[in-house]
Amino acid sequence: MPKVIESECVACGACSDACPSGAITIGDIAVIDASVCTECGACIDECPAGAIE
């Protein structure tokens, strides 16, 4: 499952917008719901800060 690097996340929402399953919510940082994530990698490709691995 993708992991958010908290110190690099700028909470821009690009990953949430790209997530086809709606597994990501944005607060102070992006939070990925493991029970909903399909591990497609769309969030990794869209993160402009490189905060998801």
C-alpha positions as CSV (number, residue, x, y, z in Angstrom):
1,M,0.0,0.0,0.0
2,P,1.3,3.5,-0.7
3,K,2.6,5.4,2.3
4,V,2.5,9.2,2.8
5,I,5.8,10.8,3.8
6,E,4.4,13.2,6.4
7,S,7.2,15.7,6.3
8,E,6.9,16.1,2.6
9,C,3.1,16.2,2.1
10,V,1.8,19.7,1.4
11,A,-1.9,18.6,1.5
12,C,-2.6,19.9,-2.0
13,G,-5.2,17.2,-2.8
14,A,-3.7,16.0,-6.1
15,C,-3.5,12.5,-4.8
16,S,-7.1,12.6,-3.5
17,D,-8.4,13.8,-6.9
18,A,-6.4,11.1,-8.7
19,C,-7.6,8.2,-6.5
20,P,-10.3,6.2,-8.3
21,S,-11.4,4.4,-5.1
22,G,-11.8,7.5,-2.9
23,A,-9.3,6.1,-0.4
24,I,-7.6,9.4,0.3
25,T,-8.8,12.3,2.5
26,I,-7.0,15.5,3.0
27,G,-6.5,17.2,6.3
28,D,-3.1,18.5,7.6
29,I,-1.7,15.8,5.4
30,A,-3.1,13.1,3.0
31,V,-4.5,10.1,4.8
32,I,-4.9,6.8,2.9
33,D,-7.6,4.4,4.1
34,A,-6.0,1.0,3.8
35,S,-9.4,-0.8,3.7
36,V,-10.4,1.1,0.6
37,C,-7.0,1.5,-1.2
38,T,-6.6,-0.8,-4.3
39,E,-2.9,-0.1,-4.6
40,C,-3.3,1.2,-8.1
41,G,-0.5,3.8,-7.7
42,A,-2.4,6.7,-9.2
43,C,-1.6,8.8,-6.1
44,I,2.1,8.2,-6.4
45,D,2.1,9.4,-10.0
46,E,0.1,12.5,-9.3
47,C,1.9,13.8,-6.1
48,P,3.8,16.9,-7.1
49,A,5.8,16.9,-3.8
50,G,6.9,13.2,-4.2
51,A,5.4,12.6,-0.7
52,I,3.8,9.2,-1.5
53,E,5.9,6.0,-2.0
